[in-house]
Amino acid sequence: MPLDVESLRSHFPALSSGIAHFDGPGGTQTPSVVGQAIADTLTSPLSIRGSSVASERNADAAVLGFRQAMADLLNADPLGIVYGRSATQLTYDFAKHLSAGWGPGDEVIVTRLDHDCNVRPWIQAAERQGAAVRWVGFDPQTSELDLDELRAALGPATRLIAVTAASNLLGTMPDISAIAELVHDAGALLYVDGVHYAAHASVDVQALGADFFVCSPYKFLGPHCGVLAAAPALLETLVPEKLLPSTNAVPERFELGTLPYEIMAGTTAAVDFTATLGEGASRREQLLAAHHDIGAHEASLLKILEAALAELPAVTVHSRAAVRTSTLLLTFADRSAADASRFLAERDILVPASNFYAIEASNVLGLGDTGGLRVGLAPYTNLDDVQRLIEGLTAFLGSA
C-alpha cells in the first residue's frame, strides 16, 4: 500500500512549526508516541531491574522490550543487542575491545567513504597497539566505493575492516554482503556503520554478513542513543573492563552503569510506530512492509527533486552511486553551501551545510572542511516540502 504521508505527519507535533525538514540524516523528528513512552516510563514506578515489585519489573520490561524491538528491526538475536549513548561511543568502546589482541604485523582497513566515527576510533586503536592502517577509497565521479582497492588491501594480516552500509554524506550504499564474503574469506571481522543505512532500508544483519552493526535510533524517529548488534557467541569472546560486582553476562557486560530505561522505552516505541505503517503477521513482517513503502515514497520524491535540480544552473549533485539512499550532496559554482543553507533557513526550510563528520569523503571531493549542502528525505517529507525546497533553491540561485 502507498504510504499515507499526511496521516503519518499528524503524529509529529514538531511538523506544526511549518519548517520543511531536510535534516533527517542528522536526526529525524519524533512522533508523539515516542515522547509519551519516555514520559510514561519516567513517571511510572521505576527502580533498578528486578522482579519483586512493579518498579523493578517495569525497568526490566523496558530493557527486554528494547532488545527485542531492535532485534526485530535488525533481524538479530536480542541477546546480541548492546545499548550505547551513541554509535560513536559504541565504536570507540568496541575498537578498544577488539584491538586488545592486535600488535605489530596486524592490519585494520578503513574507508574514505565513512563518517569519522567509523574511521578515527580504528586508527587510534591501531596506533596504540602498533598495528598498521590501510585505506580504501572511492571514485569522486561516481561516489562508489572502490571494491578492487578493497580486495587488494585484504590479506592474511587483516584483522578487521570498518565500512559504512550507507554514506551519511553521499548516500552511497556499498554491497555489504559482497564485502562480508571477501572479509570473511580473509579471516577478518567486519564492523559496519549502519547509522544512515538503518534510516532508509530494511536491515538484516545476518544477510549482510556484518559481525558488528551499529545504528542510531534518533535517525529513524527515536530518541538519542546508539545500538550495536552482534552474535552473542562473538560478544562472549570479548572481555571489556568493568566493575567487579557488575554482571559478566552478554550483552550487559558491555553496558556500564544503570541503563536509561526511558530512552530504551522510547526506542521501542519508535520501532513499534514504524511497524504500524506496514502489514504483517509479526512485527518483523510489519517493519519489512513499512520500509518497502517508505522507500517507495522517498524514491518518488527523490525523482522529482533530482529532475528539478538538473534544470537549475550551477548546481553540482555529488550523490551519483547506482544504489543509494534518498540523500543528496549539493554544491554551487559561484555560491557557498553555507549561504544556501542560511537563505533557505530564512524561509523555514532546514537544509544544513557541512562535511557532516565525513571529513575523508569531503576531502576526496575537494570540499574540505566546508563540505556541501546535504538534502535528506525522511518518511514524513511530503511533496509540498520538496516544492518549497526547489523554489527556495531557485530563488537563491537567482539572488544577487
C-alpha positions as CSV (number, residue, x, y, z in Angstrom):
1,M,0.0,0.0,0.0
2,P,1.2,3.6,-0.7
3,L,2.5,5.4,2.4
4,D,-0.2,7.7,3.8
5,V,2.1,10.6,4.4
6,E,-0.4,13.1,5.6
7,S,-1.7,10.7,8.2
8,L,1.9,9.9,9.3
9,R,2.7,13.6,9.6
10,S,-0.2,14.1,12.0
11,H,1.8,12.1,14.6
12,F,4.7,14.6,14.6
13,P,4.0,17.7,16.7
14,A,7.2,19.3,15.5
15,L,5.9,19.5,12.0
16,S,3.3,22.0,13.0
17,S,6.1,24.6,13.2
18,G,5.9,24.9,9.5
19,I,9.6,24.0,9.0
20,A,10.3,21.9,6.0
21,H,12.9,19.4,7.4
22,F,15.6,18.0,5.2
23,D,17.9,17.4,8.1
24,G,16.9,13.8,8.7
25,P,20.5,12.4,8.2
26,G,21.4,14.4,11.2
27,G,18.4,13.3,13.2
28,T,14.7,12.9,12.5
29,Q,11.7,14.5,14.1
30,T,9.9,12.3,16.6
31,P,6.3,11.1,16.8
32,S,4.3,11.8,19.9
33,V,4.1,8.2,20.9
34,V,7.9,8.2,21.5
35,G,7.8,11.1,23.8
36,Q,4.8,9.6,25.6
37,A,6.6,6.3,26.1
38,I,9.6,8.2,27.6
39,A,7.3,10.2,29.9
40,D,5.3,7.2,30.9
41,T,8.4,5.2,31.8
42,L,9.9,8.0,33.8
43,T,6.7,8.7,35.8
44,S,5.6,5.1,36.4
45,P,7.1,3.2,39.3
46,L,10.7,2.7,38.3
47,S,13.8,1.3,40.1
48,I,16.8,-0.9,39.4
49,R,15.9,-4.0,37.4
50,G,14.4,-6.9,39.2
51,S,11.2,-9.0,39.7
52,S,10.0,-8.3,43.2
53,V,7.8,-5.2,42.8
54,A,6.3,-3.2,39.9
55,S,9.1,-0.7,39.8
56,E,11.7,-3.4,39.3
57,R,9.6,-5.2,36.7
58,N,9.0,-2.0,34.8
59,A,12.7,-1.4,34.5
60,D,13.3,-5.0,33.4
61,A,10.5,-4.8,30.8
62,A,11.9,-1.6,29.3
63,V,15.3,-3.3,28.8
64,L,14.0,-6.6,27.4
65,G,11.5,-4.8,25.2
66,F,14.2,-2.6,23.8
67,R,16.4,-5.6,23.0
68,Q,13.6,-7.5,21.3
69,A,12.4,-4.4,19.3
70,M,15.9,-3.8,18.0
71,A,16.3,-7.5,17.3
72,D,13.1,-7.4,15.2
73,L,14.3,-4.3,13.4
74,L,17.7,-5.6,12.5
75,N,16.9,-9.4,12.3
76,A,19.4,-10.0,15.1
77,D,19.5,-12.0,18.4
78,P,18.1,-9.9,21.3
79,L,20.9,-11.3,23.4
80,G,23.4,-9.6,21.0
81,I,21.8,-6.1,21.2
82,V,24.1,-3.7,23.1
83,Y,22.8,-0.3,24.3
84,G,25.1,2.8,23.9
85,R,24.9,6.5,24.3
86,S,25.8,6.9,20.6
87,A,27.3,5.0,17.6
88,T,30.5,6.9,18.2
89,Q,30.7,5.8,21.8
90,L,30.0,2.2,20.9
91,T,32.6,2.2,18.2
92,Y,35.2,3.7,20.5
93,D,34.3,1.0,23.1
94,F,34.5,-1.9,20.6
95,A,37.6,-0.6,19.0
96,K,39.2,-0.9,22.4
97,H,37.8,-4.3,23.0
98,L,38.7,-5.7,19.5
99,S,42.1,-4.2,19.3
100,A,43.3,-5.7,22.6
101,G,44.9,-8.6,20.8
102,W,46.4,-6.6,17.9
103,G,50.1,-5.9,17.6
104,P,52.8,-5.1,15.1
105,G,52.2,-7.0,11.8
106,D,48.4,-6.8,12.2
107,E,46.3,-4.5,9.9
108,V,43.0,-2.8,10.0
109,I,41.2,-1.4,7.0
110,V,39.1,1.8,6.9
111,T,37.5,3.7,4.0
112,R,37.4,7.3,2.9
113,L,33.6,7.0,2.4
114,D,32.9,6.6,6.1
115,H,31.8,9.0,8.8
116,D,34.7,9.7,11.0
117,C,33.1,7.7,13.9
118,N,34.0,4.6,11.9
119,V,37.5,5.8,11.0
120,R,39.2,7.6,13.8
121,P,38.5,5.0,16.6
122,W,40.1,2.3,14.5
123,I,43.1,4.4,13.5
124,Q,43.7,5.4,17.1
125,A,43.3,1.8,18.3
126,A,45.8,0.6,15.7
127,E,48.3,3.3,16.7
128,R,48.1,2.2,20.4
129,Q,48.7,-1.4,19.5
130,G,51.4,-0.8,16.9
131,A,49.1,-2.2,14.1
132,A,49.0,-0.8,10.6
133,V,46.1,1.0,8.9
134,R,45.2,0.6,5.2
135,W,42.8,2.8,3.3
136,V,40.2,2.1,0.7
137,G,39.0,5.0,-1.4
138,F,36.0,5.8,-3.6
139,D,35.5,7.3,-7.0
140,P,34.5,11.0,-6.7
141,Q,32.9,10.9,-10.1
142,T,30.5,8.1,-9.2
143,S,30.7,8.2,-5.4
144,E,31.2,4.4,-5.5
145,L,33.5,2.5,-3.1
146,D,36.5,1.0,-4.8
147,L,36.0,-2.7,-4.3
148,D,39.1,-3.6,-6.3
149,E,41.1,-1.5,-3.9
150,L,39.4,-3.3,-1.0
151,R,40.3,-6.7,-2.5
152,A,43.9,-5.5,-2.8
153,A,44.0,-4.3,0.8
154,L,42.8,-7.5,2.3
155,G,45.4,-10.1,3.3
156,P,46.5,-12.6,6.0
157,A,47.4,-9.6,8.3
158,T,43.9,-8.1,8.2
159,R,42.1,-8.3,11.5
160,L,39.1,-6.0,10.8
161,I,37.6,-3.8,8.1
162,A,35.3,-0.9,9.1
163,V,32.9,0.2,6.4
164,T,29.7,2.1,6.1
165,A,26.5,0.5,4.8
166,A,25.4,3.9,3.6
167,S,27.4,7.1,3.4
168,N,25.9,9.8,5.5
169,L,27.4,12.4,3.2
170,L,26.6,11.0,-0.3
171,G,24.0,8.3,0.3
172,T,26.2,5.6,-1.4
173,M,25.2,2.1,-0.3
174,P,28.1,-0.3,-0.9
175,D,27.4,-4.0,-1.4
176,I,28.0,-5.1,2.2
177,S,27.1,-8.8,1.7
178,A,29.8,-9.0,-1.1
179,I,32.3,-7.2,1.1
180,A,31.5,-9.5,4.0
181,E,32.3,-12.5,1.9
182,L,35.7,-11.0,0.9
183,V,36.4,-10.1,4.5
184,H,35.5,-13.5,6.0
185,D,37.4,-15.3,3.3
186,A,40.4,-13.4,4.6
187,G,39.7,-14.5,8.1
188,A,38.9,-10.9,9.3
189,L,36.0,-9.3,11.1
190,L,33.5,-6.8,9.5
191,Y,32.4,-3.8,11.5
192,V,29.5,-1.9,9.7
193,D,28.3,1.6,10.4
194,G,24.6,1.3,9.7
195,V,23.6,4.7,11.1
196,H,22.4,6.2,7.8
197,Y,21.5,2.8,6.3
198,A,19.0,1.9,9.0
199,A,17.1,5.1,8.4
200,H,16.4,4.2,4.7
201,A,16.5,0.4,4.4
202,S,15.2,-2.9,5.9
203,V,18.2,-4.2,7.9
204,D,19.1,-7.8,8.0
205,V,22.4,-8.1,9.8
206,Q,22.5,-11.9,9.1
207,A,22.0,-11.4,5.4
208,L,24.5,-8.6,5.3
209,G,27.1,-10.7,7.0
210,A,28.1,-8.0,9.4
211,D,29.9,-9.2,12.5
212,F,29.1,-5.9,14.2
213,F,26.4,-3.5,13.1
214,V,25.8,-0.1,14.7
215,C,22.9,2.3,14.3
216,S,21.3,5.3,16.0
217,P,17.6,5.3,16.7
218,Y,17.4,9.1,16.6
219,K,18.0,8.7,12.8
220,F,14.8,6.7,12.5
221,L,12.2,8.5,14.6
222,G,13.5,7.5,18.0
223,P,15.4,9.1,20.9
224,H,19.1,9.9,21.1
225,C,21.1,6.7,21.7
226,G,23.1,4.1,19.8
227,V,22.7,0.3,19.3
228,L,25.2,-2.4,18.4
229,A,24.1,-5.8,17.1
230,A,26.4,-8.8,17.1
231,A,26.1,-12.6,17.6
232,P,26.1,-13.4,21.4
233,A,28.8,-16.0,20.8
234,L,31.1,-13.4,19.3
235,L,30.4,-11.0,22.2
236,E,31.3,-13.8,24.6
237,T,34.9,-13.7,23.2
238,L,35.4,-10.1,24.2
239,V,36.3,-9.1,27.7
240,P,35.7,-5.4,28.5
241,E,36.9,-3.6,31.5
242,K,34.1,-3.4,34.1
243,L,33.3,-3.1,37.8
244,L,33.9,-6.2,39.8
245,P,30.3,-6.7,41.1
246,S,28.7,-6.0,37.7
247,T,27.4,-8.9,35.7
248,N,29.5,-10.7,33.2
249,A,26.5,-11.8,31.1
250,V,26.3,-10.8,27.5
251,P,25.2,-8.2,26.4
252,E,25.1,-6.5,29.9
253,R,28.8,-6.8,30.4
254,F,29.3,-4.0,27.7
255,E,26.7,-1.6,29.3
256,L,28.3,0.3,32.1
257,G,26.1,1.6,34.9
258,T,22.4,1.9,35.2
259,L,20.6,1.9,31.9
260,P,18.3,4.7,30.8
261,Y,15.1,2.8,30.8
262,E,13.1,5.7,29.5
263,I,15.3,6.1,26.4
264,M,15.0,2.3,25.8
265,A,11.2,2.5,26.1
266,G,11.2,5.4,23.6
267,T,13.3,3.4,21.1
268,T,10.8,0.5,21.4
269,A,8.0,3.0,20.7
270,A,9.8,4.3,17.6
271,V,10.1,0.7,16.3
272,D,6.5,0.0,17.1
273,F,5.4,3.2,15.4
274,T,7.2,2.3,12.2
275,A,5.7,-1.2,12.4
276,T,2.2,0.3,12.3
277,L,3.0,1.7,8.9
278,G,3.1,-1.8,7.4
279,E,1.1,-5.0,7.5
280,G,2.2,-8.5,8.6
281,A,1.7,-11.3,11.0
282,S,4.7,-10.3,13.1
283,R,6.5,-7.0,14.0
284,R,9.4,-8.0,11.8
285,E,7.0,-8.6,8.8
286,Q,5.3,-5.2,9.5
287,L,8.6,-3.5,9.6
288,L,9.7,-5.0,6.3
289,A,6.4,-3.9,4.7
290,A,6.7,-0.4,6.2
291,H,10.3,0.1,5.0
292,H,9.2,-1.0,1.5
293,D,6.5,1.7,1.4
294,I,8.8,4.3,3.0
295,G,11.4,3.5,0.4
296,A,9.0,3.9,-2.5
297,H,7.7,7.2,-1.1
298,E,11.2,8.6,-0.7
299,A,12.2,7.4,-4.1
300,S,9.3,9.1,-5.8
301,L,10.1,12.4,-4.1
302,L,13.8,12.0,-4.9
303,K,13.0,11.6,-8.6
304,I,11.1,14.9,-8.6
305,L,13.8,16.6,-6.8
306,E,16.6,15.3,-9.0
307,A,14.7,16.3,-12.1
308,A,14.3,19.8,-10.8
309,L,17.9,20.1,-9.8
310,A,19.0,19.1,-13.3
311,E,17.3,22.2,-14.6
312,L,19.0,24.6,-12.2
313,P,22.2,26.3,-13.3
314,A,25.5,26.0,-11.5
315,V,24.4,23.1,-9.2
316,T,26.6,20.0,-8.8
317,V,25.0,16.9,-7.4
318,H,27.8,14.7,-5.9
319,S,25.5,11.8,-5.0
320,R,25.8,9.5,-8.0
321,A,26.1,5.9,-6.9
322,A,23.9,3.4,-8.6
323,V,22.5,2.2,-5.2
324,R,22.0,5.0,-2.7
325,T,19.7,6.5,-0.1
326,S,17.4,9.5,-0.6
327,T,20.2,11.9,0.4
328,L,21.9,14.4,-1.9
329,L,25.0,16.4,-1.5
330,L,25.0,19.7,-3.5
331,T,27.5,22.4,-4.2
332,F,27.2,25.6,-6.3
333,A,29.5,27.0,-8.9
334,D,29.8,30.6,-7.5
335,R,27.9,30.4,-4.2
336,S,28.7,28.7,-0.9
337,A,26.7,25.9,0.5
338,A,26.6,27.7,3.8
339,D,25.0,30.8,2.1
340,A,22.4,28.5,0.5
341,S,21.6,26.9,3.9
342,R,21.1,30.3,5.5
343,F,19.0,31.6,2.6
344,L,16.7,28.5,2.9
345,A,16.6,28.7,6.7
346,E,15.2,32.2,6.5
347,R,12.3,30.6,4.6
348,D,11.8,27.8,7.2
349,I,13.5,25.2,5.0
350,L,16.1,23.4,7.0
351,V,18.9,22.0,4.9
352,P,22.3,22.0,6.7
353,A,25.7,22.6,5.1
354,S,28.8,20.9,6.4
355,N,31.1,18.0,5.9
356,F,28.9,16.2,8.5
357,Y,31.9,14.4,10.1
358,A,32.6,12.6,6.8
359,I,35.8,14.6,6.5
360,E,37.7,12.0,4.5
361,A,34.9,11.9,1.9
362,S,34.6,15.6,1.8
363,N,38.4,15.9,1.2
364,V,38.2,13.4,-1.7
365,L,35.5,15.5,-3.3
366,G,37.7,18.6,-2.9
367,L,35.3,20.2,-0.4
368,G,37.4,20.1,2.7
369,D,36.0,21.3,6.0
370,T,33.3,23.3,4.2
371,G,31.5,20.3,2.7
372,G,28.3,20.9,0.9
373,L,24.5,21.3,1.2
374,R,23.0,18.0,2.3
375,V,19.4,17.3,1.4
376,G,17.9,14.3,3.2
377,L,14.4,13.0,2.7
378,A,12.5,11.3,5.6
379,P,9.3,9.3,5.9
380,Y,7.4,12.5,6.8
381,T,8.7,14.6,3.9
382,N,5.9,15.5,1.5
383,L,5.6,17.0,-2.0
384,D,4.9,20.4,-0.5
385,D,8.3,20.3,1.3
386,V,10.1,19.3,-1.9
387,Q,8.4,22.0,-3.9
388,R,9.3,24.6,-1.3
389,L,12.9,23.4,-1.5
390,I,13.0,23.7,-5.2
391,E,11.5,27.1,-5.1
392,G,13.9,28.2,-2.4
393,L,17.0,27.0,-4.3
394,T,15.7,28.7,-7.5
395,A,15.3,31.9,-5.6
396,F,18.8,31.5,-4.0
397,L,20.5,31.0,-7.4
398,G,18.6,34.0,-8.8
399,S,19.5,36.3,-6.0
400,A,22.4,38.7,-6.1
